Amino acid sequence: MKLVSWNVNGLRACMGKGFSEFLAAEDPDVICLQETKMQREQADFQFPGYREYWNSATARKGYSGTALFTKKEPLSVTCGLGLEEADGEGRVIAAEYQDFFLVTVYTPNAQEGLARIGFRMEFEDAFREYLSRLRERKPVIACGDMNVAHRPIDLKNPKPNIGHAGYSYQERGKFMELLATGMVDTFRHFYPDQAGAYSWWSYRGNARANNTGWRIDYFLADERLLPRLGDSRILAEVTGSDHCPVELLLED
């Protein structure tokens, strides 16, 4: 089973930059999107063969938002995690399959000067508890833009970014708390020492051409699923957004 996650930074814009061609070529069983920045009715594009589930922002349209396209119909789909501010920004979708839950998340950015760090911490706690509740029922895979580089190896310039959004002690601490519940960073499971592996690059200063990036997009898997993990990849050659897709191969 091939699972893909991609922060498209506006799906309508990404559609004009090769999204449909990527979807046809990669042919994932499920693709999870973050930062869709739209309501479904705002565009008439079609994705043949996929069932679509959307959680668009209602508090501020054209902002945030997630979506999940799947070939196989899930047993159930839920949007949100019960945190009013986050749910108004369309940040979480959970799809239940026969033997696991797949959760896609667009974690809030702490913003310049950590202006939104309080909300970010509240979200982190709520999301971790939400996954723990799901894991009481069956194993969980969580994917998406988690807006944090976990370790120094996960960004090009760690030292000058200490304390900044995406690499603050608070955000990295919450990510470690999540992993400590029994969730595994699948890319590091397969490639523990691979440097220069990033999933986001600033539009400024030729960052992508110079590979001055951050790894902030993840597939986390319940440790009970480790025997089924086939590979975890970063598709850095795929353009169309300031993020690239990430992929998890799950064996039957």
Residue, then its C-alpha position, 0 to 999 in steps of 0.5 A: m500500500k502506497l501512502v503519500s503526504w504533501n503540503v501543496n501550499g494551495l491546491r489550486a496553485c499546485m494543480g497548475k504546477g503538475f499536481s494531476e500529473f504527479l498523482a497519475a504517475e505516482d498512483p498512490d493508494v491514499i494521498c493526504l494533503q495539507e494547506t489546501k487553502m480552498q473549499r471543494e466547491q471553489a474548483d471543478f477539477q476531478f480525481p478519477g478513482y479517488r474518494e475525496y474527504w475535505n476539512s477546509a478552514t471555516a474560520r478563515k477561508g483560503y487558509s490552512g485546510t486538509a484533504l484525503f483522497t483514497k482509492k479504497e473507501p474507509l470504514s469511517v472518516t472524522c474531521g477535527l480533534g475537538l479543539e475549537e480553534a484548530d477545528g475551525e482551521g481544518r487541520v486534522i482528518a482521520a480515516e479508519y481502515q480495516d487494521f489501522f487509522l490514517v491521520t493527516v495533520y497540518t500542525p500550526n506554525a508557531q510564527e515569527g517570534l513564537a507569537r502563536i506558541g501557546f496555541r501550538m502547545e495546546f494543539e500538540d497536547a490535544f493531538r497527542e491525546y487524540l492519537s492515543r485514544l485512536r491507538e486504543r482501538k487499532p494502530v495509527i499512522a500519522c502524516g503531514d506537515m508537523n512544522v518541526a525539525h526534530r534533530p539538528i540533522d533535519l535542517k541545514n542550519p540548526k545553530p542559528n535557528i535554535g529558538h525560532a519557529g519550527y526549531s524551538y525547544q518547546e516544539r521539539g520537546k512536544f515532538m519527542e513526547l509524541l514519539a515517546t508514546g510509541m510512534v516511530d519517525t519512519f524516515r529515520h527508522f530506515y535512514p537514521d544518519q542521512a543528512g541533507a534530506y529535507s521536505w521544505w525550502s524557503y522561496r527566498g535565497n535560492a534555498r531549494a537550488n542550494n538544498t537549504g531546507w528543513r525536514i518538517d513533513y513526516f510519516l509517523a507509524d505506530e510501533r506495532l506496524l514496524p513489521r509492515l513498513g516497506d520504505s519511507r521516502i522523501l520525493a525531493e525532486v517533485t516541485g509544485s509547492d515549497h514542500c515536496p511529497v513524502e511517501l510510506l510503503l506499507e506491506d500487506 
